[in-house]
Amino acid sequence: MIKIFRNIRQKMVSENKIGKYLTYAIGEIVLVVIGILIALQINDWNDNRKSDLKTNKLLIALKSDLLKDTELITERLPFINEQHQLNESLRARVAKPDATVDTLIKIMRFEFNPNWVVQIPYNMNSYNSLVQTGLIENLSDSLKAGMRNFYNTKASKMDRVEKTTNDYQGKVTSYVNTYTFGVTKIHDQGKLIDSLVWSNINYSHLAATFQGISNFKRILFTETKDELEFSLKGSMKLIDQIEAYLKEN
């Protein structure tokens, strides 16, 4: 093809057809430019196609992550609700008009468990990949906004739970350094230690300790419950949004 164009140019020059040659040269340049633009457009289309495929692949992975998270939350929520209600019932018993020191001792010595639960290890890899690669920008404005709002709010709630957990751990450390409690797999102090600890205690200190630690436990379980319920509802909504987006794309 290049040889043909060259022969045409040479023939025009030899025949002294300068005007036609210039017209032809301009036309040739236009054809070359058009060819380059088409090639660039095809290249851009291929790049966009690859980018869309990667985006959709990450969205499918994100949907899978969210489904796993909903399972973890569904398993955890009943326990959180149970522990929250138990803590409230213990506080209510101590607050009754007929409550005595023996009521408080029985609760603290045999019924109250200061242990807490760790936060759920959510699956964040797919979302982080969407953000870090910039592929999140390929999404529709509604999905992108919904996704960012969900994960930002979730992170804020998780940070609050972590802070309260750290404060609660401080209370628990002080508590277990002073009192024994129940018998669990990791707390089996034996009858001798248990009897010595509870034979001579400061009732005012015991009451203040119970009030402080049970109040922090109330806050901790309330915030944990709030985070779990938000994450469950938000995850299910985001799953629906992802499915709708994938059907359209």
DRENPA-3360 file (N, C-alpha, C; in nm, 2 decimals, always signed):
BEGIN
1 = MIKIFRNI = +0.08/-0.12/+0.00/+0.00/+0.00/+0.00/+0.09/+0.13/+0.00 ~ +0.19/+0.13/+0.08/+0.28/+0.24/+0.09/+0.35/+0.26/-0.05 ~ +0.39/+0.15/-0.11/+0.46/+0.16/-0.24/+0.37/+0.22/-0.35 ~ +0.24/+0.18/-0.34/+0.14/+0.24/-0.44/+0.13/+0.39/-0.42 ~ +0.12/+0.43/-0.30/+0.11/+0.58/-0.27/+0.23/+0.65/-0.32 ~ +0.35/+0.59/-0.30/+0.48/+0.65/-0.34/+0.48/+0.66/-0.49 ~ +0.44/+0.56/-0.56/+0.43/+0.56/-0.71/+0.34/+0.67/-0.76 ~ +0.23/+0.69/-0.69/+0.13/+0.79/-0.74/+0.19/+0.93/-0.72;
9 = RQKMVSEN = +0.26/+0.95/-0.60/+0.32/+1.08/-0.58/+0.43/+1.11/-0.68 ~ +0.51/+1.01/-0.71/+0.62/+1.03/-0.81/+0.57/+1.06/-0.95 ~ +0.46/+1.00/-0.99/+0.40/+1.02/-1.12/+0.35/+1.16/-1.13 ~ +0.29/+1.21/-1.02/+0.23/+1.35/-1.02/+0.34/+1.45/-1.03 ~ +0.45/+1.43/-0.96/+0.56/+1.52/-0.96/+0.63/+1.53/-1.09 ~ +0.64/+1.41/-1.15/+0.71/+1.40/-1.29/+0.62/+1.47/-1.39 ~ +0.49/+1.46/-1.38/+0.40/+1.53/-1.47/+0.37/+1.67/-1.44 ~ +0.44/+1.72/-1.34/+0.43/+1.86/-1.30/+0.29/+1.90/-1.26;
17 = KIGKYLTY = +0.22/+1.80/-1.19/+0.08/+1.83/-1.15/+0.09/+1.86/-1.00 ~ +0.14/+1.98/-0.97/+0.17/+2.02/-0.83/+0.04/+2.03/-0.75 ~ -0.07/+2.10/-0.81/-0.19/+2.12/-0.74/-0.26/+1.99/-0.70 ~ -0.26/+1.90/-0.80/-0.32/+1.77/-0.77/-0.24/+1.69/-0.66 ~ -0.11/+1.71/-0.67/-0.02/+1.64/-0.58/-0.04/+1.69/-0.43 ~ -0.06/+1.83/-0.42/-0.09/+1.88/-0.29/-0.22/+1.83/-0.23 ~ -0.32/+1.83/-0.32/-0.45/+1.77/-0.28/-0.44/+1.63/-0.24 ~ -0.37/+1.56/-0.31/-0.35/+1.41/-0.28/-0.27/+1.40/-0.15;
25 = AIGEIVLV = -0.17/+1.48/-0.13/-0.09/+1.47/-0.01/-0.17/+1.50/+0.11 ~ -0.26/+1.60/+0.10/-0.35/+1.64/+0.21/-0.44/+1.52/+0.24 ~ -0.50/+1.47/+0.14/-0.59/+1.35/+0.15/-0.52/+1.23/+0.22 ~ -0.39/+1.21/+0.18/-0.32/+1.10/+0.23/-0.29/+1.13/+0.38 ~ -0.26/+1.25/+0.42/-0.24/+1.29/+0.56/-0.37/+1.26/+0.64 ~ -0.48/+1.31/+0.58/-0.61/+1.29/+0.65/-0.64/+1.14/+0.67 ~ -0.61/+1.06/+0.57/-0.63/+0.91/+0.58/-0.55/+0.86/+0.69 ~ -0.42/+0.90/+0.70/-0.33/+0.85/+0.80/-0.38/+0.89/+0.94;
33 = VIGILIAL = -0.42/+1.02/+0.95/-0.48/+1.07/+1.08/-0.60/+0.99/+1.12 ~ -0.69/+0.97/+1.03/-0.81/+0.89/+1.05/-0.77/+0.75/+1.10 ~ -0.67/+0.69/+1.03/-0.63/+0.56/+1.07/-0.57/+0.55/+1.21 ~ -0.50/+0.66/+1.25/-0.44/+0.66/+1.38/-0.55/+0.68/+1.49 ~ -0.65/+0.77/+1.45/-0.76/+0.79/+1.55/-0.84/+0.66/+1.57 ~ -0.86/+0.59/+1.46/-0.94/+0.46/+1.47/-0.86/+0.36/+1.55 ~ -0.73/+0.36/+1.53/-0.64/+0.27/+1.61/-0.65/+0.30/+1.76 ~ -0.64/+0.43/+1.79/-0.65/+0.48/+1.92/-0.78/+0.45/+1.99;
41 = QINDWNDN = -0.89/+0.47/+1.91/-1.02/+0.44/+1.96/-1.04/+0.29/+1.99 ~ -0.98/+0.21/+1.90/-0.99/+0.06/+1.92/-0.91/+0.03/+2.05 ~ -0.79/+0.09/+2.06/-0.71/+0.06/+2.18/-0.78/+0.11/+2.31 ~ -0.84/+0.23/+2.30/-0.92/+0.27/+2.42/-1.03/+0.18/+2.45 ~ -1.10/+0.13/+2.35/-1.21/+0.04/+2.37/-1.17/-0.09/+2.43 ~ -1.05/-0.14/+2.39/-1.00/-0.26/+2.45/-0.96/-0.24/+2.59 ~ -0.90/-0.12/+2.62/-0.86/-0.09/+2.76/-0.98/-0.07/+2.85 ~ -1.09/-0.01/+2.79/-1.21/+0.01/+2.87/-1.28/-0.12/+2.90;
49 = RKSDLKTN = -1.27/-0.21/+2.79/-1.33/-0.34/+2.81/-1.26/-0.42/+2.92 ~ -1.13/-0.42/+2.92/-1.05/-0.49/+3.02/-1.08/-0.43/+3.16 ~ -1.09/-0.30/+3.16/-1.12/-0.23/+3.29/-1.25/-0.27/+3.34 ~ -1.35/-0.27/+3.25/-1.49/-0.31/+3.29/-1.49/-0.46/+3.34 ~ -1.42/-0.54/+3.27/-1.41/-0.68/+3.32/-1.35/-0.70/+3.46 ~ -1.24/-0.62/+3.48/-1.18/-0.62/+3.61/-1.27/-0.57/+3.72 ~ -1.34/-0.46/+3.68/-1.44/-0.40/+3.78/-1.55/-0.50/+3.81 ~ -1.61/-0.56/+3.71/-1.72/-0.66/+3.74/-1.67/-0.78/+3.82;
57 = KLLIALKS = -1.54/-0.82/+3.79/-1.49/-0.93/+3.86/-1.47/-0.90/+4.01 ~ -1.43/-0.77/+4.04/-1.42/-0.73/+4.18/-1.55/-0.71/+4.24 ~ -1.65/-0.67/+4.17/-1.79/-0.65/+4.22/-1.85/-0.79/+4.26 ~ -1.82/-0.89/+4.18/-1.87/-1.02/+4.21/-1.80/-1.07/+4.34 ~ -1.67/-1.05/+4.35/-1.60/-1.09/+4.47/-1.65/-1.01/+4.59 ~ -1.68/-0.88/+4.57/-1.73/-0.80/+4.68/-1.87/-0.85/+4.73 ~ -1.95/-0.89/+4.63/-2.08/-0.95/+4.66/-2.06/-1.07/+4.75 ~ -1.96/-1.15/+4.71/-1.94/-1.28/+4.79/-1.89/-1.24/+4.93;
65 = DLLKDTEL = -1.80/-1.14/+4.94/-1.76/-1.09/+5.07/-1.87/-1.05/+5.16 ~ -1.96/-0.97/+5.10/-2.08/-0.92/+5.18/-2.17/-1.03/+5.22 ~ -2.19/-1.13/+5.14/-2.27/-1.25/+5.18/-2.21/-1.32/+5.29 ~ -2.08/-1.34/+5.29/-2.01/-1.40/+5.40/-2.02/-1.32/+5.53 ~ -2.01/-1.19/+5.51/-2.03/-1.10/+5.63/-2.17/-1.11/+5.69 ~ -2.27/-1.11/+5.61/-2.41/-1.13/+5.66/-2.42/-1.26/+5.74 ~ -2.36/-1.36/+5.69/-2.36/-1.49/+5.77/-2.30/-1.47/+5.91 ~ -2.18/-1.41/+5.91/-2.11/-1.39/+6.04/-2.20/-1.30/+6.13;
73 = ITERLPFI = -2.26/-1.20/+6.08/-2.34/-1.11/+6.16/-2.46/-1.18/+6.21 ~ -2.53/-1.26/+6.13/-2.65/-1.33/+6.17/-2.62/-1.43/+6.28 ~ -2.50/-1.49/+6.27/-2.45/-1.58/+6.38/-2.42/-1.51/+6.51 ~ -2.37/-1.39/+6.50/-2.32/-1.31/+6.62/-2.43/-1.24/+6.69 ~ -2.52/-1.18/+6.61/-2.63/-1.10/+6.67/-2.71/-1.16/+6.79 ~ -2.75/-1.28/+6.78/-2.83/-1.34/+6.89/-2.75/-1.34/+7.02 ~ -2.62/-1.37/+7.01/-2.53/-1.38/+7.13/-2.52/-1.24/+7.19 ~ -2.50/-1.14/+7.10/-2.49/-1.00/+7.15/-2.61/-0.96/+7.22;
81 = NEQHQLNE = -2.73/-0.99/+7.16/-2.86/-0.95/+7.22/-2.88/-1.02/+7.36 ~ -2.84/-1.15/+7.36/-2.85/-1.23/+7.48/-2.76/-1.17/+7.59 ~ -2.64/-1.14/+7.56/-2.55/-1.08/+7.66/-2.59/-0.95/+7.71 ~ -2.64/-0.87/+7.62/-2.69/-0.74/+7.65/-2.81/-0.75/+7.75 ~ -2.90/-0.84/+7.72/-3.02/-0.85/+7.80/-2.98/-0.91/+7.94 ~ -2.88/-1.00/+7.94/-2.83/-1.06/+8.07/-2.77/-0.95/+8.16 ~ -2.69/-0.86/+8.09/-2.63/-0.75/+8.17/-2.73/-0.66/+8.23 ~ -2.84/-0.63/+8.14/-2.94/-0.54/+8.19/-3.02/-0.61/+8.30;
89 = SLRARVAK = -3.04/-0.74/+8.30/-3.12/-0.81/+8.40/-3.04/-0.80/+8.53 ~ -2.91/-0.82/+8.53/-2.83/-0.81/+8.65/-2.83/-0.67/+8.71 ~ -2.83/-0.57/+8.63/-2.83/-0.43/+8.68/-2.97/-0.41/+8.74 ~ -3.07/-0.46/+8.68/-3.21/-0.44/+8.73/-3.23/-0.51/+8.87 ~ -3.17/-0.62/+8.88/-3.18/-0.69/+9.01/-3.11/-0.61/+9.13 ~ -3.00/-0.56/+9.09/-2.93/-0.48/+9.20/-3.00/-0.35/+9.23 ~ -3.07/-0.30/+9.13/-3.14/-0.17/+9.15/-3.28/-0.19/+9.22 ~ -3.32/-0.31/+9.24/-3.45/-0.33/+9.31/-3.45/-0.28/+9.45;
97 = PDATVDTL = -3.56/-0.23/+9.50/-3.57/-0.18/+9.64/-3.53/-0.29/+9.75 ~ -3.56/-0.41/+9.72/-3.53/-0.52/+9.82/-3.39/-0.58/+9.80 ~ -3.31/-0.53/+9.71/-3.18/-0.58/+9.69/-3.09/-0.56/+9.81 ~ -3.00/-0.66/+9.84/-2.92/-0.65/+9.95/-2.77/-0.67/+9.91 ~ -2.68/-0.67/+10.01/-2.54/-0.69/+9.98/-2.52/-0.83/+9.93 ~ -2.60/-0.92/+9.98/-2.59/-1.06/+9.94/-2.63/-1.08/+9.79 ~ -2.73/-1.00/+9.75/-2.77/-1.00/+9.61/-2.65/-0.96/+9.52 ~ -2.58/-0.85/+9.56/-2.47/-0.80/+9.48/-2.35/-0.90/+9.48;
105 = IKIMRFEF = -2.33/-0.96/+9.59/-2.22/-1.06/+9.60/-2.25/-1.18/+9.52 ~ -2.37/-1.23/+9.52/-2.41/-1.35/+9.44/-2.39/-1.32/+9.29 ~ -2.43/-1.20/+9.25/-2.42/-1.17/+9.11/-2.27/-1.16/+9.07 ~ -2.20/-1.08/+9.15/-2.06/-1.06/+9.11/-1.97/-1.19/+9.13 ~ -2.00/-1.27/+9.22/-1.92/-1.39/+9.25/-1.95/-1.50/+9.16 ~ -2.08/-1.52/+9.12/-2.12/-1.64/+9.05/-2.19/-1.62/+8.91 ~ -2.24/-1.50/+8.89/-2.32/-1.48/+8.77/-2.26/-1.39/+8.67 ~ -2.19/-1.28/+8.71/-2.14/-1.18/+8.62/-2.01/-1.23/+8.55;
113 = NPNWVVQI = -2.01/-1.22/+8.42/-1.89/-1.26/+8.34/-1.84/-1.14/+8.27 ~ -1.72/-1.09/+8.31/-1.67/-0.96/+8.25/-1.61/-0.98/+8.11 ~ -1.61/-1.10/+8.06/-1.55/-1.12/+7.93/-1.63/-1.04/+7.82 ~ -1.56/-1.01/+7.71/-1.62/-0.94/+7.60/-1.60/-1.02/+7.47 ~ -1.66/-0.98/+7.36/-1.64/-1.04/+7.23/-1.55/-0.96/+7.14 ~ -1.47/-1.02/+7.06/-1.39/-0.94/+6.96/-1.48/-0.91/+6.84 ~ -1.44/-0.80/+6.77/-1.52/-0.76/+6.65/-1.50/-0.86/+6.54 ~ -1.60/-0.87/+6.46/-1.60/-0.96/+6.35/-1.50/-0.92/+6.25;
121 = PYNMNSYN = -1.41/-1.01/+6.20/-1.31/-0.98/+6.10/-1.38/-0.98/+5.96 ~ -1.43/-0.86/+5.93/-1.50/-0.85/+5.80/-1.41/-0.87/+5.68 ~ -1.47/-0.91/+5.57/-1.40/-0.93/+5.44/-1.39/-0.80/+5.37 ~ -1.28/-0.73/+5.36/-1.26/-0.60/+5.31/-1.17/-0.60/+5.18 ~ -1.11/-0.71/+5.14/-1.02/-0.71/+5.04/-1.07/-0.66/+4.90 ~ -1.19/-0.71/+4.86/-1.24/-0.67/+4.73/-1.27/-0.52/+4.73 ~ -1.33/-0.46/+4.84/-1.36/-0.32/+4.84/-1.23/-0.24/+4.84 ~ -1.13/-0.28/+4.92/-1.00/-0.21/+4.92/-0.94/-0.22/+4.78;
129 = SLVQTGLI = -0.95/-0.33/+4.71/-0.89/-0.34/+4.57/-0.96/-0.24/+4.48 ~ -1.09/-0.23/+4.49/-1.17/-0.13/+4.41/-1.12/+0.01/+4.43 ~ -1.09/+0.04/+4.55/-1.05/+0.18/+4.59/-0.90/+0.20/+4.54 ~ -0.82/+0.11/+4.58/-0.67/+0.12/+4.55/-0.64/+0.12/+4.40 ~ -0.71/+0.05/+4.32/-0.69/+0.04/+4.18/-0.76/+0.16/+4.11 ~ -0.85/+0.23/+4.18/-0.92/+0.34/+4.11/-1.04/+0.29/+4.03 ~ -1.06/+0.16/+4.03/-1.17/+0.10/+3.95/-1.31/+0.14/+4.00 ~ -1.31/+0.18/+4.13/-1.44/+0.23/+4.18/-1.50/+0.34/+4.11;
137 = ENLSDSLK = -1.41/+0.42/+4.04/-1.46/+0.53/+3.96/-1.53/+0.49/+3.83 ~ -1.52/+0.36/+3.80/-1.60/+0.31/+3.68/-1.74/+0.29/+3.71 ~ -1.78/+0.28/+3.84/-1.91/+0.25/+3.88/-2.01/+0.37/+3.86 ~ -2.14/+0.34/+3.86/-2.23/+0.45/+3.86/-2.23/+0.54/+3.98 ~ -2.27/+0.66/+3.97/-2.26/+0.75/+4.08/-2.34/+0.70/+4.20 ~ -2.46/+0.64/+4.18/-2.54/+0.59/+4.29/-2.47/+0.48/+4.36 ~ -2.41/+0.38/+4.29/-2.35/+0.27/+4.35/-2.22/+0.31/+4.42 ~ -2.14/+0.40/+4.35/-2.02/+0.45/+4.41/-2.05/+0.52/+4.54;
145 = AGMRNFYN = -2.15/+0.61/+4.54/-2.18/+0.69/+4.66/-2.23/+0.59/+4.77 ~ -2.32/+0.50/+4.74/-2.37/+0.40/+4.84/-2.26/+0.32/+4.90 ~ -2.17/+0.28/+4.82/-2.06/+0.19/+4.86/-1.97/+0.27/+4.96 ~ -1.93/+0.39/+4.92/-1.84/+0.47/+5.01/-1.91/+0.51/+5.14 ~ -2.04/+0.55/+5.13/-2.11/+0.59/+5.25/-2.12/+0.47/+5.35 ~ -2.15/+0.35/+5.29/-2.16/+0.23/+5.38/-2.03/+0.20/+5.45 ~ -1.92/+0.20/+5.37/-1.79/+0.16/+5.43/-1.74/+0.27/+5.52 ~ -1.76/+0.39/+5.49/-1.71/+0.50/+5.58/-1.79/+0.50/+5.71;
153 = TKASKMDR = -1.92/+0.49/+5.70/-2.00/+0.48/+5.83/-1.97/+0.36/+5.91 ~ -1.95/+0.25/+5.84/-1.91/+0.12/+5.91/-1.78/+0.14/+5.98 ~ -1.68/+0.20/+5.92/-1.55/+0.22/+5.98/-1.56/+0.31/+6.10 ~ -1.65/+0.41/+6.09/-1.67/+0.50/+6.21/-1.73/+0.43/+6.33 ~ -1.83/+0.34/+6.30/-1.89/+0.27/+6.41/-1.80/+0.16/+6.47 ~ -1.71/+0.10/+6.38/-1.62/+0.00/+6.43/-1.51/+0.07/+6.52 ~ -1.47/+0.19/+6.48/-1.37/+0.26/+6.56/-1.43/+0.30/+6.70 ~ -1.55/+0.33/+6.70/-1.62/+0.36/+6.83/-1.63/+0.24/+6.92;
161 = VEKTTNDY = -1.66/+0.13/+6.86/-1.66/+0.00/+6.93/-1.53/-0.04/+6.98 ~ -1.42/-0.02/+6.90/-1.29/-0.05/+6.94/-1.24/+0.04/+7.06 ~ -1.28/+0.17/+7.06/-1.24/+0.26/+7.16/-1.31/+0.22/+7.29 ~ -1.44/+0.19/+7.28/-1.51/+0.14/+7.40/-1.46/+0.01/+7.46 ~ -1.42/-0.08/+7.37/-1.36/-0.21/+7.41/-1.23/-0.18/+7.48 ~ -1.15/-0.09/+7.44/-1.02/-0.06/+7.51/-1.05/-0.01/+7.65 ~ -1.15/+0.08/+7.66/-1.19/+0.14/+7.79/-1.24/+0.03/+7.88 ~ -1.32/-0.06/+7.82/-1.38/-0.17/+7.90/-1.27/-0.27/+7.95;
169 = QGKVTSYV = -1.17/-0.29/+7.86/-1.06/-0.38/+7.90/-0.99/-0.33/+8.02 ~ -0.98/-0.19/+8.03/-0.91/-0.13/+8.14/-0.99/-0.16/+8.27 ~ -1.12/-0.14/+8.26/-1.21/-0.17/+8.37/-1.20/-0.32/+8.42 ~ -1.20/-0.41/+8.32/-1.19/-0.55/+8.35/-1.06/-0.59/+8.41 ~ -0.95/-0.53/+8.37/-0.82/-0.56/+8.43/-0.82/-0.52/+8.58 ~ -0.88/-0.41/+8.61/-0.89/-0.37/+8.75/-0.98/-0.46/+8.83 ~ -1.09/-0.51/+8.76/-1.18/-0.60/+8.83/-1.12/-0.73/+8.86 ~ -1.06/-0.80/+8.76/-1.00/-0.93/+8.78/-0.88/-0.93/+8.87;
177 = NTYTFGVT = -0.82/-0.82/+8.89/-0.71/-0.81/+8.99/-0.75/-0.80/+9.13 ~ -0.89/-0.78/+9.15/-0.94/-0.76/+9.28/-1.04/-0.88/+9.32 ~ -1.11/-0.92/+9.22/-1.22/-1.02/+9.25/-1.20/-1.15/+9.16 ~ -1.26/-1.26/+9.21/-1.27/-1.38/+9.13/-1.42/-1.38/+9.08 ~ -1.44/-1.46/+8.98/-1.58/-1.47/+8.92/-1.60/-1.60/+8.86 ~ -1.71/-1.66/+8.89/-1.76/-1.78/+8.82/-1.65/-1.88/+8.79 ~ -1.68/-1.98/+8.71/-1.58/-2.08/+8.66/-1.60/-2.10/+8.51 ~ -1.50/-2.06/+8.43/-1.51/-2.08/+8.29/-1.38/-2.16/+8.25;
185 = KIHDQGKL = -1.37/-2.19/+8.12/-1.26/-2.27/+8.07/-1.13/-2.20/+8.10 ~ -1.13/-2.07/+8.10/-1.00/-2.00/+8.12/-1.00/-1.93/+8.26 ~ -1.10/-1.94/+8.34/-1.11/-1.89/+8.47/-1.15/-1.99/+8.57 ~ -1.06/-2.07/+8.63/-1.09/-2.17/+8.72/-0.99/-2.15/+8.84 ~ -1.03/-2.06/+8.93/-0.94/-2.03/+9.04/-0.94/-2.13/+9.16 ~ -1.04/-2.21/+9.16/-1.05/-2.31/+9.27/-1.12/-2.25/+9.39 ~ -1.16/-2.34/+9.48/-1.24/-2.30/+9.60/-1.16/-2.22/+9.70 ~ -1.03/-2.26/+9.72/-0.95/-2.19/+9.82/-0.93/-2.04/+9.79;
193 = IDSLVWSN = -0.89/-2.01/+9.66/-0.87/-1.87/+9.62/-1.00/-1.80/+9.62 ~ -1.10/-1.86/+9.58/-1.23/-1.80/+9.57/-1.28/-1.76/+9.71 ~ -1.27/-1.85/+9.81/-1.31/-1.82/+9.94/-1.23/-1.71/+10.01 ~ -1.10/-1.71/+9.99/-1.01/-1.61/+10.05/-1.04/-1.47/+9.99 ~ -1.06/-1.46/+9.86/-1.09/-1.33/+9.80/-1.22/-1.28/+9.85 ~ -1.32/-1.36/+9.87/-1.46/-1.31/+9.91/-1.48/-1.31/+10.06 ~ -1.38/-1.35/+10.14/-1.40/-1.35/+10.29/-1.40/-1.21/+10.35 ~ -1.33/-1.12/+10.29/-1.31/-0.99/+10.35/-1.31/-0.88/+10.23;
201 = INYSHLAA = -1.42/-0.83/+10.19/-1.42/-0.74/+10.08/-1.48/-0.61/+10.12 ~ -1.46/-0.51/+10.05/-1.51/-0.37/+10.07/-1.64/-0.36/+9.99 ~ -1.75/-0.35/+10.06/-1.88/-0.35/+9.99/-1.90/-0.23/+9.90 ~ -1.85/-0.11/+9.95/-1.86/+0.01/+9.86/-1.78/+0.00/+9.74 ~ -1.66/-0.06/+9.75/-1.58/-0.08/+9.63/-1.64/-0.18/+9.54 ~ -1.70/-0.29/+9.59/-1.76/-0.39/+9.51/-1.88/-0.33/+9.43 ~ -1.96/-0.24/+9.50/-2.07/-0.18/+9.44/-2.03/-0.09/+9.33 ~ -1.93/-0.01/+9.35/-1.88/+0.09/+9.25/-1.82/+0.01/+9.13;
209 = TFQGISNF = -1.75/-0.10/+9.16/-1.69/-0.18/+9.06/-1.80/-0.24/+8.97 ~ -1.90/-0.29/+9.03/-2.01/-0.35/+8.95/-2.08/-0.24/+8.86 ~ -2.11/-0.13/+8.93/-2.17/-0.02/+8.85/-2.09/+0.03/+8.73 ~ -1.96/+0.04/+8.75/-1.88/+0.09/+8.65/-1.86/-0.01/+8.53 ~ -1.83/-0.13/+8.57/-1.80/-0.23/+8.47/-1.93/-0.28/+8.39 ~ -2.04/-0.28/+8.46/-2.17/-0.32/+8.40/-2.22/-0.21/+8.31 ~ -2.19/-0.09/+8.35/-2.23/+0.03/+8.26/-2.15/+0.03/+8.14 ~ -2.02/+0.00/+8.15/-1.93/+0.00/+8.03/-1.97/-0.12/+7.94;
217 = KRILFTET = -2.01/-0.23/+8.00/-2.06/-0.34/+7.92/-2.19/-0.31/+7.85 ~ -2.27/-0.23/+7.91/-2.40/-0.19/+7.85/-2.36/-0.10/+7.72 ~ -2.27/-0.01/+7.74/-2.23/+0.08/+7.63/-2.17/-0.01/+7.52 ~ -2.08/-0.10/+7.56/-2.01/-0.18/+7.46/-2.11/-0.27/+7.38 ~ -2.20/-0.33/+7.44/-2.29/-0.42/+7.37/-2.39/-0.34/+7.29 ~ -2.43/-0.22/+7.34/-2.52/-0.13/+7.26/-2.45/-0.09/+7.13 ~ -2.33/-0.04/+7.14/-2.25/+0.00/+7.02/-2.23/-0.11/+6.93 ~ -2.19/-0.23/+6.98/-2.17/-0.35/+6.90/-2.29/-0.39/+6.83;
225 = KDELEFSL = -2.40/-0.39/+6.90/-2.53/-0.42/+6.84/-2.57/-0.33/+6.72 ~ -2.54/-0.20/+6.75/-2.57/-0.09/+6.65/-2.49/-0.11/+6.53 ~ -2.36/-0.14/+6.55/-2.27/-0.17/+6.43/-2.31/-0.29/+6.35 ~ -2.34/-0.40/+6.42/-2.38/-0.52/+6.35/-2.51/-0.50/+6.27 ~ -2.61/-0.44/+6.34/-2.74/-0.42/+6.27/-2.72/-0.33/+6.15 ~ -2.64/-0.22/+6.16/-2.61/-0.13/+6.05/-2.54/-0.21/+5.94 ~ -2.44/-0.29/+5.97/-2.36/-0.37/+5.87/-2.45/-0.47/+5.80 ~ -2.54/-0.53/+5.88/-2.63/-0.63/+5.82/-2.72/-0.57/+5.71;
233 = KGSMKLID = -2.79/-0.46/+5.76/-2.88/-0.39/+5.67/-2.81/-0.33/+5.55 ~ -2.69/-0.27/+5.58/-2.62/-0.20/+5.47/-2.56/-0.31/+5.37 ~ -2.51/-0.42/+5.42/-2.46/-0.52/+5.33/-2.56/-0.58/+5.24 ~ -2.68/-0.60/+5.29/-2.79/-0.66/+5.21/-2.84/-0.56/+5.10 ~ -2.84/-0.43/+5.14/-2.87/-0.32/+5.04/-2.77/-0.31/+4.93 ~ -2.64/-0.32/+4.97/-2.53/-0.31/+4.88/-2.53/-0.43/+4.78 ~ -2.56/-0.55/+4.83/-2.57/-0.67/+4.75/-2.67/-0.64/+4.64 ~ -2.79/-0.59/+4.68/-2.90/-0.56/+4.58/-2.85/-0.46/+4.47;
241 = QIEAYLKE = -2.78/-0.36/+4.52/-2.73/-0.26/+4.43/-2.62/-0.32/+4.33 ~ -2.54/-0.40/+4.38/-2.43/-0.47/+4.30/-2.50/-0.56/+4.19 ~ -2.60/-0.64/+4.24/-2.67/-0.73/+4.14/-2.74/-0.65/+4.03 ~ -2.80/-0.54/+4.07/-2.87/-0.45/+3.97/-2.76/-0.39/+3.87 ~ -2.65/-0.35/+3.92/-2.55/-0.29/+3.83/-2.49/-0.40/+3.74 ~ -2.46/-0.52/+3.79/-2.41/-0.62/+3.70/-2.51/-0.67/+3.59 ~ -2.63/-0.66/+3.62/-2.73/-0.70/+3.52/-2.73/-0.59/+3.41 ~ -2.71/-0.47/+3.45/-2.72/-0.36/+3.35/-2.58/-0.35/+3.27;
249 = N = -2.48/-0.41/+3.32/-2.35/-0.40/+3.26/-2.29/-0.54/+3.23;
% end
